[in-house]
Amino acid sequence: METTIITENNIGFYENEIPADVAENIGRKTYGGIAVHDEDYSVAAAMVWELKHGKNLKKPTISQLSWISARDHDTGKELFSHYGTMMTMEEAKKSCVELFGQDSEELTGILKEAKFSFSEKEGESIVVKLEDFSGLDIVKKTKIPSNIRPLGTLDMQTFRRGLVNCIFHTERELLEDIGTLPFEWYDTELSCYVKTDNRINGYLLVHKLSSGSLRVELLIAYGADARVDLLYMVRYAILKALSLYPKETKVILVRRDESVRKLTGYFFPRVAGESCLYGERDEL
């Protein structure tokens, strides 16, 4: 068997193996992937992961498996042998994974052999339909202040400068590569920013996945009116989305920290994350 590192240059070869919403991340600084091939170069096993810093801002310490597939235990063993070597090079201390539905049945045994331990848990994200937003009190009023503007009105340099400024003013857990993602990563009609006293002091950034689902990548604001600014940006994005996308469109809300968890709980108190098997293992 032969092992290949998955890159931007060869990701097309795996389009029938790796889900499009996962594959689109290959090329981002924090993502990696490997595949194990048979002698005829068919794919026997593959995986994609995301490196996260956790509380260590200098080196990534956690590897979160985004997707994994293995034909059997032997190919899974080969896959994790190479993966372990790469995690040593990255100095990652822990790997973790969330398995849902059918995936959990097929992969738990392979992961346990790779020394993952499991427990039941609620998934990090909640998924709602766009139409679920239409009944929220926040959208019943349509007034949007003039300082809430669509992301598409910014040039790249101004966007970057504003983003750095917002990140500097927060201690919240953010996407590891939020500062380096290209402008084109975001839906520039749904995404918006708030500008106060000629300075950008808040963003709501939305990414449209390859599947057509929408995922909130960043919701941040600072200053005396930060709470109000956040709500206005949310209202803007919801109203714009309702005017542009089908009501069945899925919206993914990733609860990266307690602030986002409280906000999603406020809007959708009866919606929980999908039950999953959470696995983790030590790397060092």
Backbone as CSV, one residue per row, in Angstrom:
resi,resn,N_x,N_y,N_z,CA_x,CA_y,CA_z,C_x,C_y,C_z
1,MET,0.834,-1.200,0.000,0.000,0.000,0.000,0.870,1.251,0.000
2,GLU,0.360,2.301,-0.610,1.088,3.561,-0.727,0.276,4.675,-0.070
3,THR,0.966,5.555,0.630,0.298,6.674,1.303,0.625,7.982,0.603
4,THR,-0.393,8.808,0.400,-0.248,10.087,-0.303,-0.782,11.224,0.559
5,ILE,-0.051,12.319,0.586,-0.551,13.527,1.248,-1.532,14.220,0.300
6,ILE,-2.697,14.560,0.815,-3.719,15.221,0.000,-3.454,16.720,-0.015
7,THR,-3.390,17.305,-1.206,-3.085,18.724,-1.371,-4.073,19.359,-2.353
8,GLU,-3.917,20.657,-2.533,-4.729,21.369,-3.529,-4.508,20.805,-4.932
9,ASN,-3.310,20.314,-5.182,-2.961,19.843,-6.525,-3.581,18.488,-6.869
10,ASN,-3.847,17.669,-5.843,-4.394,16.349,-6.153,-5.787,16.090,-5.576
11,ILE,-6.397,17.092,-4.956,-7.695,16.887,-4.316,-8.761,16.433,-5.315
12,GLY,-8.610,16.815,-6.566,-9.570,16.406,-7.584,-9.649,14.898,-7.741
13,PHE,-8.560,14.205,-7.467,-8.534,12.743,-7.587,-9.475,12.092,-6.581
14,TYR,-9.749,12.793,-5.478,-10.543,12.218,-4.393,-11.977,12.745,-4.365
15,GLU,-12.429,13.370,-5.453,-13.744,13.999,-5.442,-14.878,13.007,-5.222
16,ASN,-14.643,11.736,-5.546,-15.666,10.720,-5.322,-15.537,10.059,-3.952
17,GLU,-14.521,10.432,-3.217,-14.279,9.837,-1.909,-14.584,10.808,-0.771
18,ILE,-14.058,12.018,-0.883,-14.177,13.001,0.197,-15.365,13.919,-0.070
19,PRO,-16.272,14.087,0.887,-17.410,14.997,0.699,-16.937,16.398,0.319
20,ALA,-17.690,17.042,-0.577,-17.281,18.345,-1.106,-17.107,19.389,-0.004
21,ASP,-17.964,19.337,1.028,-17.866,20.324,2.099,-16.591,20.156,2.915
22,VAL,-16.009,18.969,2.890,-14.729,18.716,3.562,-13.570,19.022,2.623
23,ALA,-13.693,18.565,1.385,-12.606,18.719,0.412,-12.264,20.182,0.153
24,GLU,-13.248,21.075,0.238,-12.996,22.478,-0.058,-12.018,23.115,0.926
25,ASN,-11.794,22.459,2.062,-10.874,23.005,3.058,-9.409,22.685,2.776
26,ILE,-9.157,21.695,1.928,-7.771,21.358,1.597,-7.110,22.566,0.920
27,GLY,-5.978,22.949,1.444,-5.306,24.163,0.981,-5.292,25.233,2.054
28,ARG,-6.226,25.140,3.010,-6.181,26.057,4.154,-5.008,25.678,5.052
29,LYS,-4.391,26.651,5.678,-3.174,26.431,6.452,-3.374,25.440,7.596
30,THR,-4.575,25.375,8.135,-4.808,24.562,9.317,-5.343,23.168,8.991
31,TYR,-5.523,22.860,7.714,-6.087,21.559,7.330,-5.031,20.678,6.680
32,GLY,-5.188,19.373,6.886,-4.309,18.399,6.253,-5.084,17.145,5.920
33,GLY,-4.502,16.304,5.094,-5.165,15.062,4.739,-4.188,14.058,4.157
34,ILE,-4.478,12.770,4.335,-3.680,11.702,3.749,-4.601,10.613,3.242
35,ALA,-4.104,9.818,2.307,-4.868,8.706,1.756,-3.967,7.497,1.602
36,VAL,-4.525,6.327,1.815,-3.828,5.061,1.608,-4.383,4.420,0.342
37,HIS,-3.485,4.023,-0.572,-3.895,3.465,-1.854,-3.476,2.001,-1.987
38,ASP,-4.312,1.235,-2.695,-3.951,-0.135,-3.054,-2.946,-0.112,-4.199
39,GLU,-2.519,-1.299,-4.619,-1.546,-1.393,-5.704,-2.066,-0.793,-7.003
40,ASP,-3.391,-0.861,-7.222,-3.967,-0.265,-8.433,-4.307,1.210,-8.226
41,TYR,-3.876,1.780,-7.110,-4.031,3.175,-6.711,-5.479,3.551,-6.365
42,SER,-6.336,2.552,-6.184,-7.663,2.852,-5.660,-7.528,3.247,-4.191
43,VAL,-8.460,4.051,-3.704,-8.371,4.575,-2.340,-8.902,3.540,-1.350
44,ALA,-8.032,3.122,-0.432,-8.416,2.147,0.587,-8.809,2.818,1.901
45,ALA,-8.236,3.972,2.172,-8.540,4.721,3.392,-8.081,6.164,3.196
46,ALA,-8.739,7.067,3.882,-8.358,8.484,3.770,-8.911,9.246,4.964
47,MET,-8.307,10.379,5.228,-8.789,11.225,6.314,-8.380,12.681,6.092
48,VAL,-9.157,13.587,6.699,-8.869,15.024,6.676,-8.998,15.525,8.109
49,TRP,-8.102,16.395,8.522,-8.125,16.924,9.881,-7.886,18.428,9.888
50,GLU,-8.232,19.032,11.017,-8.002,20.459,11.245,-7.170,20.623,12.509
51,LEU,-6.111,21.398,12.422,-5.259,21.665,13.580,-5.776,22.891,14.328
52,LYS,-5.890,22.751,15.636,-6.380,23.839,16.472,-5.389,24.114,17.590
53,HIS,-5.379,25.356,18.034,-4.429,25.757,19.064,-4.943,25.516,20.475
54,GLY,-6.242,25.495,20.658,-6.757,25.429,22.017,-6.329,26.670,22.782
55,LYS,-5.774,26.483,23.947,-5.329,27.618,24.747,-3.874,27.993,24.473
56,ASN,-3.212,27.223,23.638,-1.819,27.500,23.288,-1.789,28.279,21.978
57,LEU,-1.429,29.532,22.033,-1.466,30.375,20.847,-0.228,30.239,19.974
58,LYS,0.789,29.525,20.443,2.030,29.432,19.687,2.075,28.206,18.777
59,LYS,1.574,27.072,19.261,1.621,25.845,18.473,0.261,25.152,18.502
60,PRO,-0.134,24.561,17.374,-1.387,23.801,17.390,-1.246,22.594,18.297
61,THR,-2.195,22.376,19.183,-2.093,21.289,20.144,-3.180,20.236,19.961
62,ILE,-4.197,20.534,19.164,-5.311,19.609,18.981,-5.530,19.370,17.489
63,SER,-5.714,18.123,17.118,-6.084,17.773,15.755,-7.503,17.224,15.785
64,GLN,-8.416,17.906,15.118,-9.808,17.447,15.052,-10.050,16.793,13.698
65,LEU,-10.402,15.527,13.707,-10.651,14.806,12.470,-11.963,15.295,11.862
66,SER,-11.879,15.835,10.657,-13.066,16.348,9.976,-13.825,15.243,9.254
67,TRP,-13.081,14.261,8.758,-13.685,13.166,7.993,-12.692,12.027,7.919
68,ILE,-13.212,10.798,7.963,-12.345,9.626,7.865,-13.111,8.485,7.220
69,SER,-12.413,7.707,6.417,-13.002,6.526,5.789,-11.917,5.461,5.691
70,ALA,-12.276,4.218,6.009,-11.341,3.106,5.889,-12.109,1.859,5.481
71,ARG,-11.564,1.132,4.527,-12.236,-0.052,3.999,-12.331,-1.156,5.045
72,ASP,-11.279,-1.276,5.838,-11.245,-2.333,6.852,-10.217,-1.973,7.913
73,HIS,-10.021,-2.866,8.875,-9.118,-2.591,9.999,-7.667,-2.483,9.550
74,ASP,-7.269,-3.274,8.583,-5.874,-3.228,8.125,-5.531,-1.886,7.476
75,THR,-6.434,-1.397,6.622,-6.173,-0.101,5.985,-6.282,1.030,7.000
76,GLY,-7.178,0.864,7.983,-7.273,1.863,9.041,-5.996,1.924,9.862
77,LYS,-5.400,0.755,10.135,-4.139,0.706,10.873,-3.025,1.394,10.100
78,GLU,-2.977,1.155,8.798,-1.971,1.798,7.951,-2.158,3.307,7.932
79,LEU,-3.403,3.725,7.846,-3.730,5.160,7.824,-3.256,5.847,9.091
80,PHE,-3.569,5.262,10.248,-3.224,5.913,11.512,-1.734,5.814,11.829
81,SER,-1.060,4.853,11.250,0.389,4.790,11.412,1.038,6.039,10.820
82,HIS,0.631,6.411,9.616,1.189,7.601,8.969,0.667,8.883,9.626
83,TYR,-0.590,8.858,10.028,-1.166,10.022,10.695,-0.424,10.324,11.996
84,GLY,-0.127,9.299,12.778,0.591,9.499,14.034,1.941,10.146,13.825
85,THR,2.627,9.732,12.770,3.923,10.334,12.449,3.779,11.815,12.132
86,MET,2.745,12.149,11.372,2.528,13.545,11.017,2.153,14.378,12.227
87,MET,1.397,13.811,13.164,1.036,14.558,14.366,2.248,14.804,15.254
88,THR,3.184,13.866,15.247,4.431,14.079,15.983,5.202,15.255,15.389
89,MET,5.231,15.328,14.064,5.907,16.437,13.398,5.207,17.758,13.689
90,GLU,3.884,17.729,13.818,3.121,18.946,14.103,3.150,19.318,15.584
91,GLU,3.644,18.401,16.417,3.676,18.565,17.872,2.279,18.680,18.461
92,ALA,1.311,18.011,17.818,-0.044,17.966,18.359,-0.058,17.062,19.587
93,LYS,-0.835,17.442,20.588,-0.885,16.677,21.830,-2.094,15.750,21.904
94,LYS,-3.143,16.066,21.144,-4.359,15.271,21.242,-5.090,15.278,19.910
95,SER,-5.755,14.178,19.589,-6.642,14.096,18.431,-8.054,13.827,18.933
96,CYS,-9.047,14.386,18.248,-10.425,14.156,18.644,-11.301,14.028,17.396
97,VAL,-12.469,13.437,17.572,-13.365,13.201,16.447,-14.799,13.110,16.956
98,GLU,-15.750,13.564,16.144,-17.163,13.379,16.403,-17.728,12.465,15.323
99,LEU,-18.343,11.347,15.733,-18.927,10.399,14.797,-20.448,10.417,14.929
100,PHE,-21.108,10.541,13.786,-22.560,10.648,13.776,-23.184,9.465,13.028
101,GLY,-24.324,9.002,13.518,-25.135,8.030,12.801,-24.371,6.819,12.342
102,GLN,-24.531,6.491,11.060,-23.930,5.307,10.472,-22.414,5.328,10.570
103,ASP,-21.836,6.531,10.504,-20.379,6.641,10.601,-19.857,6.025,11.886
104,SER,-20.596,6.223,12.981,-20.119,5.741,14.271,-20.053,4.219,14.298
105,GLU,-21.001,3.566,13.660,-21.018,2.106,13.655,-19.845,1.533,12.860
106,GLU,-19.535,2.146,11.744,-18.501,1.618,10.857,-17.082,1.917,11.331
107,LEU,-16.908,3.029,12.003,-15.548,3.488,12.291,-15.105,3.333,13.742
108,THR,-16.050,3.131,14.650,-15.676,3.083,16.061,-14.638,2.015,16.341
109,GLY,-14.837,0.823,15.758,-13.897,-0.270,15.991,-12.502,0.058,15.498
110,ILE,-12.414,0.665,14.306,-11.116,1.035,13.738,-10.433,2.084,14.612
111,LEU,-11.205,3.042,15.080,-10.635,4.106,15.912,-10.239,3.590,17.292
112,LYS,-10.987,2.652,17.809,-10.610,2.078,19.101,-9.280,1.329,18.985
113,GLU,-9.084,0.648,17.859,-7.803,-0.015,17.631,-6.670,0.996,17.547
114,ALA,-7.016,2.227,17.113,-6.023,3.299,17.039,-5.919,4.054,18.368
115,LYS,-6.496,3.457,19.433,-6.375,3.950,20.814,-7.214,5.191,21.100
116,PHE,-8.306,5.350,20.358,-9.281,6.375,20.707,-10.231,5.812,21.770
117,SER,-10.572,6.639,22.737,-11.601,6.281,23.715,-12.832,7.130,23.434
118,PHE,-14.020,6.592,23.714,-15.257,7.237,23.281,-16.223,7.480,24.428
119,SER,-17.037,8.517,24.240,-18.148,8.811,25.139,-19.247,9.473,24.321
120,GLU,-20.470,9.397,24.801,-21.581,10.048,24.103,-21.568,11.540,24.414
121,LYS,-21.937,12.318,23.416,-21.850,13.768,23.562,-22.806,14.448,22.582
122,GLU,-23.126,15.698,22.878,-23.883,16.519,21.926,-22.897,17.180,20.970
123,GLY,-23.185,17.145,19.665,-22.305,17.723,18.667,-22.068,19.207,18.882
124,GLU,-20.926,19.687,18.398,-20.537,21.091,18.601,-21.458,22.056,17.868
125,SER,-21.989,21.643,16.738,-22.800,22.539,15.902,-24.292,22.215,16.017
126,ILE,-25.105,23.218,15.754,-26.525,22.966,15.538,-26.842,23.362,14.097
127,VAL,-27.800,22.669,13.507,-28.187,22.919,12.122,-29.676,23.237,12.086
128,VAL,-30.017,24.364,11.511,-31.409,24.774,11.366,-31.667,25.133,9.906
129,LYS,-32.928,25.224,9.540,-33.281,25.671,8.201,-33.457,27.182,8.205
130,LEU,-33.234,27.782,7.058,-33.348,29.234,6.953,-34.728,29.715,7.371
131,GLU,-35.751,28.936,7.058,-37.111,29.340,7.400,-37.310,29.433,8.914
132,ASP,-36.471,28.733,9.698,-36.594,28.787,11.152,-36.267,30.173,11.698
133,PHE,-35.517,30.952,10.930,-35.177,32.311,11.366,-36.326,33.293,11.154
134,SER,-37.215,32.971,10.221,-38.235,33.943,9.822,-39.205,34.289,10.938
135,GLY,-39.372,33.383,11.913,-40.301,33.665,12.996,-39.675,34.319,14.213
136,LEU,-38.377,34.563,14.167,-37.698,35.165,15.314,-38.082,36.630,15.471
137,ASP,-38.167,37.065,16.714,-38.517,38.463,16.992,-37.532,39.428,16.354
138,ILE,-36.279,39.006,16.250,-35.239,39.899,15.743,-35.481,40.324,14.298
139,VAL,-36.219,39.541,13.523,-36.447,39.891,12.121,-37.818,40.517,11.884
140,LYS,-38.620,40.639,12.919,-39.944,41.232,12.742,-39.855,42.736,12.514
141,LYS,-38.751,43.313,12.982,-38.472,44.711,12.663,-37.425,44.721,11.564
142,THR,-37.633,45.539,10.563,-36.732,45.517,9.406,-35.720,46.656,9.399
143,LYS,-35.760,47.502,10.391,-34.837,48.630,10.428,-33.401,48.160,10.617
144,ILE,-32.522,48.652,9.752,-31.098,48.366,9.841,-30.356,49.701,9.836
145,PRO,-29.534,49.993,10.845,-28.798,51.259,10.869,-27.867,51.387,9.659
146,SER,-27.597,52.605,9.275,-26.768,52.850,8.087,-25.327,52.435,8.266
147,ASN,-24.879,52.231,9.514,-23.487,51.825,9.722,-23.310,50.300,9.655
148,ILE,-24.388,49.562,9.368,-24.301,48.126,9.088,-24.285,47.981,7.574
149,ARG,-23.200,47.482,7.035,-23.028,47.488,5.587,-22.596,46.112,5.074
150,PRO,-22.941,45.778,3.830,-22.537,44.485,3.264,-21.034,44.402,3.069
151,LEU,-20.496,43.212,3.256,-19.061,43.005,3.139,-18.538,43.384,1.758
152,GLY,-19.367,43.218,0.740,-18.956,43.498,-0.629,-18.598,44.943,-0.900
153,THR,-18.900,45.844,0.030,-18.554,47.251,-0.168,-17.122,47.559,0.269
154,LEU,-16.435,46.556,0.836,-15.062,46.765,1.291,-14.064,46.283,0.245
155,ASP,-12.885,46.902,0.220,-11.790,46.327,-0.556,-10.982,45.417,0.371
156,MET,-10.119,44.617,-0.195,-9.383,43.612,0.569,-8.567,44.224,1.700
157,GLN,-7.875,45.308,1.421,-7.003,45.906,2.425,-7.795,46.405,3.626
158,THR,-8.916,47.070,3.367,-9.743,47.588,4.454,-10.349,46.441,5.256
159,PHE,-10.766,45.375,4.552,-11.308,44.191,5.214,-10.286,43.596,6.176
160,ARG,-9.060,43.411,5.691,-8.014,42.826,6.524,-7.714,43.695,7.744
161,ARG,-7.617,44.987,7.512,-7.296,45.897,8.609,-8.390,45.861,9.677
162,GLY,-9.635,45.845,9.242,-10.747,45.782,10.187,-10.782,44.463,10.938
163,LEU,-10.451,43.372,10.238,-10.469,42.054,10.869,-9.398,41.955,11.945
164,VAL,-8.206,42.431,11.638,-7.121,42.414,12.621,-7.511,43.224,13.853
165,ASN,-8.154,44.348,13.624,-8.575,45.210,14.719,-9.593,44.507,15.616
166,CYS,-10.555,43.803,15.004,-11.573,43.099,15.781,-10.973,41.932,16.553
167,ILE,-10.084,41.188,15.919,-9.458,40.051,16.580,-8.631,40.509,17.779
168,PHE,-7.966,41.662,17.633,-7.144,42.210,18.708,-7.972,42.502,19.957
169,HIS,-9.241,42.839,19.747,-10.092,43.249,20.861,-10.928,42.110,21.445
170,THR,-10.592,40.872,21.139,-11.368,39.767,21.707,-10.467,38.676,22.240
171,GLU,-10.961,37.938,23.217,-10.273,36.758,23.720,-11.074,35.496,23.433
172,ARG,-12.117,35.629,22.620,-12.967,34.492,22.287,-12.257,33.515,21.367
173,GLU,-12.708,32.273,21.386,-12.143,31.250,20.509,-12.648,31.462,19.088
174,LEU,-11.731,31.587,18.140,-12.070,31.860,16.752,-11.523,30.762,15.857
175,LEU,-11.945,30.767,14.597,-11.325,29.897,13.609,-9.823,30.144,13.610
176,GLU,-9.038,29.070,13.550,-7.588,29.216,13.627,-7.028,30.090,12.513
177,ASP,-7.610,29.976,11.321,-7.075,30.719,10.172,-7.987,31.854,9.726
178,ILE,-8.778,32.374,10.647,-9.723,33.431,10.290,-9.008,34.649,9.707
179,GLY,-7.777,34.873,10.117,-7.036,36.037,9.637,-6.415,35.861,8.271
180,THR,-6.426,34.630,7.738,-5.770,34.385,6.451,-6.721,33.871,5.373
181,LEU,-7.964,33.585,5.730,-8.914,33.121,4.718,-9.126,34.200,3.665
182,PRO,-9.206,33.824,2.402,-9.381,34.829,1.347,-10.745,35.506,1.419
183,PHE,-10.800,36.697,0.926,-12.037,37.482,0.899,-13.156,36.680,0.235
184,GLU,-12.807,35.905,-0.797,-13.785,35.154,-1.576,-14.381,33.994,-0.795
185,TRP,-13.825,33.661,0.349,-14.359,32.575,1.164,-15.756,32.904,1.674
186,TYR,-16.052,34.183,1.782,-17.306,34.619,2.396,-18.339,35.024,1.347
187,ASP,-19.594,34.806,1.692,-20.696,35.319,0.893,-20.777,36.817,1.166
188,THR,-20.376,37.604,0.191,-20.233,39.051,0.428,-21.563,39.783,0.469
189,GLU,-22.653,39.105,0.104,-23.972,39.732,0.229,-24.571,39.495,1.605
190,LEU,-24.390,38.293,2.144,-24.913,37.980,3.480,-24.021,38.532,4.581
191,SER,-22.715,38.442,4.381,-21.763,38.910,5.392,-21.821,40.428,5.486
192,CYS,-21.551,40.934,6.673,-21.645,42.385,6.860,-20.669,42.842,7.938
193,TYR,-20.589,44.147,8.095,-19.712,44.719,9.118,-20.371,45.964,9.690
194,VAL,-19.884,46.395,10.846,-20.366,47.628,11.456,-19.198,48.605,11.531
195,LYS,-19.481,49.841,11.200,-18.444,50.869,11.200,-18.872,52.011,12.105
196,THR,-18.022,52.328,13.081,-18.318,53.387,14.038,-17.134,54.348,14.104
197,ASP,-17.416,55.636,13.958,-16.359,56.654,13.996,-15.236,56.322,13.015
198,ASN,-15.645,55.917,11.813,-14.723,55.636,10.710,-13.805,54.445,10.978
199,ARG,-14.214,53.555,11.864,-13.425,52.357,12.154,-14.351,51.146,12.196
200,ILE,-13.920,50.051,11.565,-14.696,48.814,11.592,-14.550,48.172,12.965
201,ASN,-15.675,47.958,13.637,-15.629,47.382,14.984,-16.534,46.157,15.135
202,GLY,-16.861,45.523,14.005,-17.631,44.294,14.100,-17.814,43.631,12.748
203,TYR,-17.894,42.299,12.757,-18.125,41.527,11.533,-19.110,40.397,11.808
204,LEU,-19.905,40.089,10.812,-20.624,38.818,10.745,-20.258,38.219,9.397
205,LEU,-19.499,37.129,9.420,-18.972,36.529,8.194,-19.600,35.163,7.969
206,VAL,-20.169,34.972,6.777,-20.876,33.741,6.423,-20.211,33.104,5.210
207,HIS,-20.008,31.790,5.292,-19.436,31.032,4.180,-20.503,30.128,3.570
208,LYS,-20.591,30.121,2.247,-21.485,29.192,1.557,-20.696,27.952,1.185
209,LEU,-21.075,26.810,1.745,-20.372,25.562,1.490,-20.676,25.036,0.091
210,SER,-19.867,24.092,-0.344,-20.052,23.504,-1.668,-21.431,22.868,-1.818
211,SER,-21.985,22.375,-0.719,-23.300,21.741,-0.743,-24.442,22.744,-0.824
212,GLY,-24.128,24.024,-0.618,-25.158,25.053,-0.619,-25.575,25.487,0.771
213,SER,-25.143,24.760,1.792,-25.434,25.161,3.171,-24.666,26.433,3.522
214,LEU,-25.159,27.143,4.511,-24.514,28.368,4.984,-23.950,28.132,6.375
215,ARG,-22.723,28.594,6.605,-22.097,28.431,7.915,-21.559,29.762,8.406
216,VAL,-21.909,30.123,9.620,-21.408,31.363,10.230,-19.985,31.116,10.703
217,GLU,-19.039,31.865,10.138,-17.625,31.704,10.477,-17.178,32.650,11.590
218,LEU,-17.812,33.805,11.666,-17.399,34.795,12.664,-18.542,35.739,12.978
219,LEU,-18.766,35.978,14.255,-19.692,37.003,14.722,-19.005,37.701,15.878
220,ILE,-18.613,38.934,15.644,-17.766,39.623,16.612,-18.028,41.120,16.553
221,ALA,-17.982,41.772,17.702,-18.088,43.234,17.774,-17.486,43.691,19.096
222,TYR,-16.997,44.892,19.108,-16.480,45.453,20.351,-16.876,46.925,20.425
223,GLY,-16.758,47.488,21.619,-17.131,48.889,21.810,-18.351,49.015,22.700
224,ALA,-18.733,50.249,22.978,-19.833,50.523,23.904,-21.149,49.923,23.446
225,ASP,-21.374,49.858,22.129,-22.646,49.350,21.597,-22.494,47.967,20.969
226,ALA,-21.518,47.208,21.426,-21.219,45.918,20.798,-22.422,44.985,20.770
227,ARG,-23.153,44.890,21.870,-24.287,43.963,21.937,-25.356,44.340,20.916
228,VAL,-25.654,45.614,20.826,-26.661,46.089,19.873,-26.167,45.890,18.443
229,ASP,-24.903,46.183,18.212,-24.325,46.006,16.871,-24.422,44.546,16.420
230,LEU,-24.157,43.622,17.342,-24.245,42.196,17.011,-25.652,41.834,16.546
231,LEU,-26.643,42.312,17.276,-28.033,41.981,16.943,-28.435,42.588,15.606
232,TYR,-27.976,43.794,15.320,-28.288,44.414,14.029,-27.622,43.664,12.879
233,MET,-26.397,43.208,13.088,-25.735,42.441,12.033,-26.458,41.117,11.798
234,VAL,-26.899,40.477,12.878,-27.664,39.232,12.738,-28.951,39.485,11.970
235,ARG,-29.629,40.565,12.298,-30.878,40.898,11.588,-30.610,41.138,10.109
236,TYR,-29.549,41.880,9.831,-29.204,42.149,8.429,-28.982,40.843,7.667
237,ALA,-28.170,39.952,8.230,-27.818,38.709,7.539,-29.043,37.819,7.334
238,ILE,-29.914,37.747,8.338,-31.111,36.910,8.205,-32.027,37.438,7.115
239,LEU,-32.288,38.723,7.137,-33.189,39.308,6.137,-32.616,39.157,4.731
240,LYS,-31.314,39.347,4.601,-30.691,39.203,3.285,-30.763,37.749,2.821
241,ALA,-30.486,36.817,3.725,-30.529,35.398,3.365,-31.934,34.976,2.949
242,LEU,-32.940,35.449,3.677,-34.322,35.106,3.349,-34.723,35.627,1.976
243,SER,-34.082,36.698,1.537,-34.410,37.270,0.228,-33.631,36.620,-0.913
244,LEU,-32.558,35.885,-0.572,-31.678,35.346,-1.610,-31.714,33.827,-1.735
245,TYR,-32.014,33.121,-0.646,-31.884,31.667,-0.641,-33.214,30.978,-0.362
246,PRO,-33.355,29.733,-0.834,-34.572,28.954,-0.538,-34.740,28.763,0.964
247,LYS,-35.976,28.688,1.409,-36.238,28.578,2.844,-35.736,27.257,3.427
248,GLU,-35.491,26.249,2.563,-34.991,24.950,3.046,-33.472,24.940,3.248
249,THR,-32.803,26.024,2.885,-31.345,26.088,3.012,-30.923,25.816,4.454
250,LYS,-29.938,24.943,4.621,-29.436,24.635,5.954,-28.460,25.719,6.420
251,VAL,-28.560,26.068,7.683,-27.653,27.035,8.291,-26.941,26.341,9.453
252,ILE,-25.612,26.355,9.406,-24.806,25.681,10.425,-24.251,26.715,11.397
253,LEU,-24.543,26.515,12.664,-24.077,27.420,13.704,-23.105,26.640,14.600
254,VAL,-21.828,26.985,14.500,-20.786,26.279,15.243,-20.602,26.958,16.602
255,ARG,-20.826,26.199,17.654,-20.750,26.770,19.011,-19.330,26.620,19.552
256,ARG,-18.462,27.513,19.107,-17.040,27.405,19.454,-16.740,27.803,20.893
257,ASP,-17.572,28.648,21.459,-17.327,29.065,22.830,-18.660,29.327,23.519
258,GLU,-18.588,29.701,24.779,-19.797,29.870,25.578,-20.649,31.035,25.084
259,SER,-20.021,32.069,24.532,-20.778,33.214,24.036,-21.699,32.817,22.887
260,VAL,-21.155,32.031,21.953,-21.963,31.570,20.821,-23.019,30.583,21.297
261,ARG,-22.668,29.740,22.261,-23.625,28.782,22.805,-24.822,29.497,23.431
262,LYS,-24.561,30.566,24.157,-25.640,31.337,24.772,-26.506,32.014,23.711
263,LEU,-25.868,32.541,22.660,-26.616,33.236,21.615,-27.509,32.265,20.846
264,THR,-26.966,31.114,20.466,-27.780,30.132,19.749,-28.885,29.590,20.650
265,GLY,-28.590,29.465,21.942,-29.611,29.025,22.886,-30.732,30.041,23.029
266,TYR,-30.389,31.312,22.911,-31.393,32.375,22.990,-32.322,32.336,21.780
267,PHE,-31.740,32.158,20.590,-32.548,32.145,19.371,-33.297,30.826,19.189
268,PHE,-32.636,29.706,19.549,-33.222,28.386,19.307,-33.121,27.531,20.578
269,PRO,-33.913,27.877,21.604,-33.795,27.177,22.897,-34.159,25.695,22.837
270,ARG,-34.919,25.284,21.834,-35.347,23.884,21.747,-34.510,23.062,20.764
271,VAL,-33.502,23.684,20.182,-32.663,22.992,19.206,-31.352,22.581,19.864
272,ALA,-31.025,21.310,19.747,-29.778,20.791,20.312,-28.894,20.260,19.198
273,GLY,-27.637,20.091,19.487,-26.734,19.471,18.535,-27.052,17.989,18.408
274,GLU,-26.729,17.420,17.265,-26.990,16.003,17.039,-26.129,15.159,17.981
275,SER,-26.724,14.110,18.541,-25.970,13.212,19.418,-24.863,12.528,18.615
276,CYS,-23.732,12.366,19.236,-22.595,11.757,18.542,-21.759,10.960,19.525
277,LEU,-20.847,10.175,18.965,-19.811,9.547,19.763,-18.565,10.425,19.646
278,TYR,-18.101,10.909,20.772,-16.912,11.763,20.800,-15.716,10.913,21.185
279,GLY,-14.712,10.906,20.314,-13.517,10.135,20.596,-12.284,11.002,20.691
280,GLU,-11.335,10.581,21.498,-10.073,11.306,21.578,-8.955,10.359,21.975
281,ARG,-7.725,10.749,21.600,-6.538,10.001,22.023,-5.399,10.972,22.211
282,ASP,-4.452,10.610,23.047,-3.253,11.420,23.249,-2.268,11.138,22.124
283,GLU,-1.562,12.184,21.688,-0.559,12.047,20.630,0.866,12.141,21.185
284,LEU,1.034,12.776,22.323,2.369,12.914,22.903,2.393,12.326,24.320
